[in-house]
């Protein structure tokens, strides 16, 4: 919370909706969890930052290879998720999601 403006983060997540907010909260839990190795945290931050950047190393308009750099970053994120996401992290993220964006019936 000393690095991230929590109010702004919550506002962005509410605007994005539950389907985007849940993986964002899970990533945050993985980054904050002391059991996640530092190298994994750094890789996760780098890959997510790259995926969110408007500019790519290889522009997406180039046929066939334009999305290859995005695929590499996405593969890194998926691998980290599979190897380091614990049920406890998932549950904490879900609890925060339910408080932030309650399910409406």
C-alpha positions in Angstrom: 0.0 0.0 0.0 3.0 2.3 0.3 3.7 2.0 -3.4 0.1 1.7 -4.8 -2.7 4.2 -4.4 -5.3 1.8 -3.1 -8.2 4.1 -3.7 -7.2 4.5 -7.4 -6.5 0.8 -7.7 -10.0 0.0 -6.3 -11.6 2.5 -8.6 -9.9 1.0 -11.7 -10.9 -2.6 -10.6 -14.6 -1.6 -10.1 -14.6 0.0 -13.6 -13.0 -3.1 -15.1 -15.5 -5.5 -13.5 -15.2 -8.8 -11.8 -13.7 -10.8 -14.7 -10.7 -8.4 -14.9 -10.5 -7.6 -11.2 -10.2 -11.2 -9.9 -6.9 -12.0 -11.8 -5.6 -8.5 -10.9 -6.2 -9.1 -7.2 -4.7 -12.6 -7.5 -1.6 -11.1 -9.0 -1.5 -8.6 -6.2 -1.8 -11.4 -3.6 1.0 -13.3 -5.3 3.2 -10.2 -5.3 2.5 -9.5 -1.6 2.8 -13.0 -0.4 6.2 -13.6 1.4 6.3 -17.2 0.1 6.5 -16.1 -3.5 10.2 -16.0 -4.5 11.7 -12.6 -5.3 12.6 -13.7 -8.8 9.1 -14.9 -9.5 7.7 -11.5 -8.3 10.1 -9.7 -10.6 9.2 -11.8 -13.5 5.5 -11.4 -12.9 5.8 -7.6 -12.6 7.9 -7.4 -15.8 5.5 -9.6 -17.8 2.4 -7.8 -16.6 4.0 -4.5 -17.3 5.0 -5.5 -20.8 1.4 -6.8 -21.5 0.0 -3.5 -20.3 2.4 -1.2 -22.2 0.9 0.4 -25.3 4.2 0.0 -27.3 5.6 -3.5 -28.2 9.0 -4.6 -29.2 7.3 -6.2 -32.2 4.2 -4.2 -33.3 1.0 -6.2 -33.3 0.2 -5.0 -36.9 3.0 -7.2 -38.3 1.3 -10.4 -39.6 2.1 -13.7 -37.8 4.9 -12.3 -35.6 3.2 -9.2 -34.2 1.7 -11.1 -31.2 4.7 -13.4 -30.6 6.2 -11.0 -28.0 2.9 -10.8 -26.2 2.6 -14.6 -26.2 6.0 -14.9 -24.5 4.9 -12.5 -21.8 1.6 -14.2 -21.4 3.3 -17.6 -21.2 5.5 -16.3 -18.4 2.5 -15.1 -16.4 0.6 -18.4 -16.9 3.6 -20.4 -15.8 4.1 -18.3 -12.6 0.4 -18.6 -11.9 0.5 -22.3 -12.1 3.7 -22.6 -10.0 3.1 -20.1 -7.3 -0.7 -19.3 -6.9 -1.8 -21.0 -3.8 -5.4 -21.7 -2.7 -4.9 -19.3 0.2 -3.9 -16.5 -2.3 -6.9 -17.3 -4.5 -9.2 -17.2 -1.4 -7.8 -13.9 -0.2 -8.2 -12.3 -3.6 -11.8 -13.7 -3.9 -12.6 -12.2 -0.5 -11.3 -8.8 -1.5 -13.2 -9.1 -4.8 -16.5 -9.8 -3.1 -16.0 -6.8 -0.8 -15.0 -4.5 -3.7 -17.6 -5.7 -6.2 -20.4 -7.6 -4.5 -22.2 -10.2 -6.5 -25.7 -8.9 -7.4 -28.6 -11.1 -7.8 
